[in-house]
């Protein structure tokens, strides 16, 4: 296990079996985002993205929650700061771009592992990951209407693409709690594991991805993300480019050799 210095105890990070496990660590506040934890998360995402020892990034939370969103106890004070509306819009936009947009476009496969509740901006962070897995006790909720806010950190863009516009609107308008099992049925969560073995199974799930062909996985992620917002013709060109690049790679040669030798492939970090 390799420990990564995040600069604060509110965010933990270590690398194990090529998985960078990033843990939001404010269990007494259900891992709420704040002025210490969130900048550390931004910084750590950049660190693990650039680390060749990392094949997959898994974000999780300590205790019995993933992330409850913004720290509501500090919201009233932030609203009274003497900044212009335009300055506040620009500041929040930058914060969102350097967190959920950065996470969505990260050059590694990302997994959100939910040991418990993911709410508000915490849900948005989970949605920005490529995959979501959850403990049986976990639930998700948009939550914003409960504090009179319209939502941020990309949830209104991400959620409809996963579950459809009508259902996304319902979840925003009602702030209903969606159980882990229902989230699987909606296509919002990929897998549910038992509460007792969740952390072990989550790591095994991420490790299977982390030890795959990282170059091919990276290109797959770009193909799939860009495919949502471009024509079939554009996607065919992108797929052709990435397949040709992949075909000449060390990992493709190893995969083909392993297939012929009837053994599991062993992949190294690949640029």
C-alpha positions in Angstrom: 0.0 0.0 0.0 1.3 3.4 -1.0 0.1 6.5 0.9 -0.4 9.8 -1.0 -0.2 13.0 1.0 -3.4 15.1 0.4 -2.4 17.9 2.8 -5.3 17.2 5.2 -6.9 14.5 7.3 -10.2 15.4 5.7 -9.1 13.5 2.6 -7.2 10.2 2.5 -5.6 8.6 -0.4 -3.6 5.4 -1.0 -2.7 3.2 -3.9 -3.4 -0.6 -3.6 -3.3 -3.1 -6.5 -3.2 -0.2 -9.0 -6.3 1.4 -7.5 -6.1 5.0 -6.1 -8.5 4.9 -3.2 -9.6 8.5 -2.4 -11.6 8.7 0.8 -13.7 11.7 1.9 -13.0 11.7 5.6 -15.4 13.8 7.6 -17.7 11.1 9.0 -19.1 13.4 11.7 -20.5 15.5 8.9 -21.4 12.7 6.5 -18.3 13.7 4.5 -19.7 17.0 3.5 -17.7 19.1 1.1 -16.0 22.2 2.4 -13.2 24.7 2.1 -10.5 22.1 3.2 -11.8 18.8 1.8 -12.8 20.0 -1.7 -9.6 21.8 -2.7 -7.7 18.7 -1.5 -9.9 16.5 -3.7 -9.2 18.7 -6.7 -5.4 18.5 -6.1 -5.4 14.8 -5.4 -7.3 14.0 -8.6 -4.5 15.7 -10.6 -1.9 13.7 -8.7 -3.4 10.3 -9.2 -4.2 11.0 -12.9 -0.5 11.7 -13.5 0.7 8.6 -11.5 1.6 5.6 -13.7 1.1 3.3 -10.7 -2.6 4.1 -10.9 -4.9 2.2 -13.3 -8.2 3.2 -11.8 -9.5 5.8 -9.3 -12.0 4.9 -6.7 -13.7 7.7 -4.7 -15.5 6.6 -1.5 -16.4 8.0 1.9 -15.5 7.1 5.5 -18.1 5.9 8.0 -21.7 5.2 6.7 -21.9 7.9 4.0 -20.4 8.7 0.6 -21.0 12.5 0.6 -23.9 14.6 1.9 -23.1 17.4 -0.5 -22.2 20.9 0.6 -21.9 21.7 4.3 -25.2 23.4 5.0 -24.0 24.9 8.3 -21.7 27.2 6.3 -24.1 28.2 3.5 -25.8 31.0 5.2 -22.5 32.8 5.9 -21.3 32.3 2.3 -24.4 34.0 0.9 -23.6 37.2 2.7 -20.1 37.6 1.3 -19.9 41.0 -0.5 -19.2 39.9 -4.0 -21.1 40.8 -7.1 -23.5 38.3 -8.6 -21.2 37.9 -11.7 -18.2 37.2 -9.5 -20.0 34.6 -7.5 -21.2 32.9 -10.7 -17.7 32.9 -12.2 -16.3 31.5 -8.9 -18.8 28.7 -8.7 -18.4 27.8 -12.4 -14.6 27.5 -11.9 -15.1 25.3 -8.8 -17.5 23.0 -10.8 -15.2 22.8 -13.8 -12.2 21.9 -11.6 -14.1 19.1 -9.8 -17.0 17.4 -11.6 -15.9 18.3 -15.1 -12.3 17.3 -14.3 -13.5 14.0 -12.8 -15.8 13.3 -15.8 -12.8 13.9 -18.2 -10.1 12.3 -16.0 -7.6 10.3 -18.0 -8.3 7.2 -15.9 -11.4 5.1 -15.3 -13.2 6.3 -12.2 -15.5 4.5 -9.7 -17.7 6.0 -7.1 -18.1 3.5 -4.2 -21.1 4.5 -2.0 -21.0 2.9 1.5 -24.1 5.1 2.3 -25.9 8.2 1.3 -24.9 10.4 -1.7 -26.8 13.6 -1.7 -26.8 17.0 -3.5 -23.3 17.8 -4.8 -22.1 14.5 -3.4 -24.5 12.8 -5.8 -23.1 15.0 -8.6 -19.6 13.8 -7.8 -20.8 10.2 -8.0 -22.5 10.8 -11.3 -19.4 12.3 -12.8 -17.6 9.0 -12.2 -17.6 6.4 -15.0 -19.1 3.7 -12.7 -21.1 3.6 -9.4 -21.2 0.8 -6.9 -23.1 0.8 -3.7 -23.6 -0.9 -0.4 -27.1 -2.3 0.1 -27.9 0.4 2.8 -26.9 3.2 0.5 -29.3 5.7 -1.1 -29.1 8.7 -3.3 -31.0 11.9 -3.4 -30.7 15.2 -5.3 -31.7 16.9 -2.0 -31.3 20.5 -3.4 -35.0 21.3 -3.1 -34.9 20.6 0.6 -32.7 23.6 1.1 -34.3 25.8 -1.5 -31.5 25.5 -4.1 -31.7 24.6 -7.8 -28.6 22.3 -7.9 -25.0 22.5 -9.0 -21.8 20.5 -9.9 -23.3 19.1 -13.1 -26.1 16.8 -11.8 -28.7 18.3 -14.1 -26.5 17.3 -17.1 -25.3 14.0 -15.8 -28.4 12.5 -14.4 -30.7 12.7 -17.5 -28.0 11.0 -19.5 -28.1 8.0 -17.1 -31.8 7.6 -16.4 -33.7 9.8 -18.9 -35.0 13.3 -18.6 -38.5 12.6 -17.1 -37.1 10.5 -14.2 -34.3 13.0 -13.6 -36.8 15.8 -13.3 -38.9 13.8 -10.9 -35.8 13.1 -8.7 -34.9 16.8 -8.7 -38.4 18.1 -8.1 -39.2 15.7 -5.3 -35.8 14.9 -3.7 -37.0 11.4 -3.2 -34.6 8.9 -1.6 -33.7 6.2 -4.1 -32.4 2.9 -2.6 -29.4 1.1 -3.9 -31.6 -1.6 -5.4 -33.8 0.9 -7.1 -30.8 2.8 -8.3 -29.6 -0.4 -10.1 -32.9 -0.8 -11.8 -32.8 2.8 -13.0 -29.3 2.3 -14.4 -27.9 4.8 -11.9 -25.8 2.3 -10.0 -23.9 -0.6 -11.6 -23.7 -3.1 -8.8 -24.8 -3.5 -5.1 -22.7 -5.3 -2.5 -23.6 -6.4 1.0 -22.9 -3.8 3.7 -20.6 -6.2 5.6 -18.3 -6.9 2.7 -18.7 -3.7 0.7 -15.3 -2.2 1.0 -13.5 -5.4 0.1 -15.8 -6.1 -2.8 -15.6 -2.5 -4.0 -11.8 -2.7 -4.1 -11.9 -6.0 -5.9 -14.3 -4.5 -8.5 -12.0 -1.5 -9.1 -8.8 -3.6 -9.1 -10.2 -5.8 -11.9 -10.5 -2.6 -14.0 -7.2 -1.1 -12.8 -5.2 -4.1 -13.9 -6.7 -4.1 -17.4 -5.3 -2.5 -20.6 -5.1 1.1 -19.4 -4.4 2.6 -22.8 -7.4 0.9 -24.4 -9.6 1.7 -21.4 -8.6 5.4 -21.7 -9.5 5.4 -25.4 -12.8 3.7 -24.7 -13.7 6.4 -22.1 -13.1 9.1 -24.7 -15.1 7.2 -27.4 -18.1 6.8 -25.1 -18.1 10.3 -23.6 -17.7 12.1 -26.9 -20.2 9.7 -28.5 -23.0 11.2 -26.5 -22.6 14.6 -28.1 -21.5 13.9 -31.7 -22.7 12.3 -34.8 -22.2 8.6 -35.7 -19.9 9.7 -38.5 -17.7 11.6 -36.1 -17.7 8.6 -33.7 -16.6 6.3 -36.5 -13.6 8.5 -37.2 -12.7 8.7 -33.5 -13.1 4.9 -33.1 -10.9 4.3 -36.1 -8.2 6.6 -34.8 -8.2 5.0 -31.3 -8.3 1.4 -32.6 -5.3 2.0 -34.9 -3.4 3.6 -32.0 -4.4 0.6 -29.8 -3.4 -2.0 -32.3 0.2 -1.0 -32.2 0.5 -0.9 -28.5 2.5 -3.1 -26.1 -0.7 -4.0 -24.2 -2.5 -5.2 -27.4 0.5 -7.4 -28.3 0.4 -8.8 -24.7 -3.3 -9.5 -24.9 -3.0 -11.3 -28.2 -0.1 -13.4 -27.0 -1.9 -14.3 -23.8 -5.0 -15.3 -25.8 -2.9 -17.6 -28.0 -1.1 -19.0 -25.0 -4.3 -19.5 -23.1 -3.2 -17.5 -20.1 -4.4 -14.3 -18.4 -2.7 -11.2 -19.8 -0.4 -9.1 -17.6 -0.5 -5.4 -18.4 2.0 -2.7 -17.5 1.2 1.0 -17.3 0.9 2.3 -20.8 0.8 5.8 -22.1 
